[in-house]
Amino acid sequence: MTRIVRRRSARGRLLLLGGAVLATGVAHAHIDTSSRAGRGELFVPRPDRARLSALGFQALLADYYWLQALQVVGGTHGDVTAQAPLLARLIDVATRVDPWIDHPYRFAAVWLTDSPESVRAANRLLERGIAYHPLDWRNRYHLGFNHFFFLEQEATAADVLEPALALEGAPDYLGGLVARLRAERGGLATAAAFLSEMAREADDPYARAEYLKALDEVRTERAARRLDDARAAYRRRRGRDIERVEDLLAGPDPVLRRLPPAHPHFGADFGWILDPASGPIVSSFYGKRYGLHVHPSDAARRERWRAERGAGRGGA
């Protein structure tokens, strides 16, 4: 009898526990657990007032606003478009209260990309990060990327990135990127001069090798552009386009007497071909032309922003 009573008592406790869990789940489902920051309802003070109110606890207060910024991004599930102004203000306050804070500068660069205004807000934050962390190459990298990729300011991007080449931890490919940016506006001669000087001054043999590799690309592109000119002359003379690069050497009055090497060092093993997808003359060593390559979706966004600037929206 005692054993039966114990079983019924245990079964009753289990039923009560299950009911409590179910009731808790139902109640929790009706509770609004979203943060005020995630809903865009958070009050953000002026940075100077926030700094005065810190009372010596600048790092702690900066962390508070930094965490609010994280909640904004978390609450938007990755689409910060509607909350971008709030996000910019939060990170602005955090980095003014404690400008020696580190990661929020680059966090802004990653998330404030929905419009030219947001990108410029991120750039202002990155410039502050560079001022307080002058030996960190990463802030310069993000700032240079923003100027090139979003605002199409290649010369400014190169000016921002070039000092980062001398900073500890900067990747070897950065010099080649600067050269490509210089080539976009200053021409291949500028890029070649830049790379030659960087290779000459480099103490690190691996960095020097990267500069020399990039210089080979520039020299190959120079040859490809000479072939472009020859191709244009062929069209004018023959009234049609070439079917293969060797056509430039064909006929009693060829456009060219010989083709330039397809690579400064390995030209004998490679040749010139027509890119089957897009049509330009390319070296078979590289398989593509030298330059800054942008994904079609990103190119479409650039075009949309360019159109908005032309219509007087989105600023310069």
Number of C-alpha atoms within 10 A of each C-alpha: 5 6 8 9 10 11 11 11 12 12 12 12 12 12 12 12 12 12 12 12 12 12 12 11 11 11 10 11 10 8 8 7 8 11 15 14 24 21 13 17 10 14 10 15 12 13 18 11 11 18 20 11 13 15 9 10 12 20 16 14 20 27 18 13 22 23 16 22 26 17 19 26 18 16 19 15 10 10 14 19 15 11 19 24 15 21 28 20 18 30 26 27 23 30 26 20 26 19 21 16 18 15 12 24 26 21 17 26 23 13 19 24 19 15 16 22 16 21 23 21 20 27 25 17 25 26 17 19 25 18 13 14 18 16 16 17 20 22 28 27 21 23 27 26 22 23 20 18 17 21 19 14 17 24 18 16 25 22 15 20 23 18 13 22 20 12 14 10 12 15 14 16 14 18 26 22 20 24 26 25 26 23 22 17 13 14 13 21 14 17 24 24 13 20 25 16 11 19 22 12 10 14 10 10 10 11 19 20 14 20 27 19 15 24 23 17 23 25 19 23 22 17 19 23 15 13 22 15 11 18 22 15 16 20 12 11 13 9 9 11 15 15 10 11 18 14 15 22 16 12 8 6 10 14 19 17 10 10 16 17 19 24 22 15 9 11 16 10 11 14 18 22 18 18 15 8 6 8 9 17 22 25 24 17 16 13 13 16 18 19 16 13 9 11 7 9 9 12 14 12 14 18 12 12 19 20 13 15 14 12 10 10 12 15 13 12
